[in-house]
């Protein structure tokens, strides 16, 4: 998802809420794990892992993740937007969300 730089963390929070809603509707026991900087992917500024409890394993397993790369990926791909406030081209922020592997 492309986001305005000023709103990227709000967009990240909304993506997390949307993913949590799916898990709630499925009535799956889950938890959200905020990754430490040492566990982040190279290009990511912030990542949440979604984990579901699997009774057959007696533990939580990651089923998806949601990340904000800020402008790192946009700079590499040269993806910009025109900021209406100052009419200048700026790099967008890019969010990633893996599909929830619940099946």
N, C-alpha and C positions, 0 to 999 in steps of 0.2 A: 504494500500500500504506500502510495506517495502522500506525504503530508507537508504542510507549511512548517517551516522550522520552528516557529513559535508554538505550534500545537502538537508536535510529535509525541511528547510524553502523555498528553491527554489522549491522543489517538491510541497509544500503546495501552493505556489503562482501559480504554473502551474495548479494544480487541481482547484483553484479558477477561473483562466482564462478560463479553459475548461467549467466549469459550467456556467460562465457568457456568454460564446459563445452560449450555448444552449438557454439561455433566450433571447439573442439578436436575434437569428434566429427565435425564436417564437414571436418576437416583443412584449414581455411582459415588462411592466414597472417594474423595480426591483431596489433594493438597496442592498448594502453589509454592514453588521454591524459587526464590530470587537468587540467581547465581552470583557467586563472588567474582571479583574481577579476575582472579586466577583461573576461573573455569569458563570465562566468556570466550566465544569465538573471536578470531583475530579482528574481524571488522565490526563487532558489536559493542555498543555502549551500555546496553542493559538487556538482560534476558530473564524471562520467567520460564520455568519448566512446569508443566502440568503433569502430575502423577496421580495414578489411580491405584487403589488398594486391590490387589489380586489375591483372594483367599487361597488359591491353589499354590501360590508361592509364599504366602504369609508375609508379604511386603508390598511396598509401593513401587510401581514401575512408571517410567516416563512414557507418556503417550502423545506429547506434543510440546512445542515451545513457541514463545512469542518474543520477538527481539526488535530493538531499535538500533539501527546502524548509524543514526544521525545522518550526516552528509557523506560518510565514507564511501558507500557504494555509488552514490550520485556523482561524486567527484571522479571516480574511476570510469563511470559510464557517461559522464558529461551531461547529466540530466538536470535541467534548470527550469525555473518558473519565473514569470515576471511578477515582481512584488508590486501590487497596486499602490502601496503607500508611498513608494519612492520611484516607481517605474524602472527599477533596476532588475537585471537578471540575477537570481540567486539559486544556489543548489537546493533541491528539495531534500527532505529527510525520508528515508526508506525504512519501512517496517516489514518484518517477515513473520509469518505465522504458519507453522506446519499444521497439516490436517490432523485432526484428533483420531488416533488409531484406537477405536473403541470396540472393534469387532474381532 
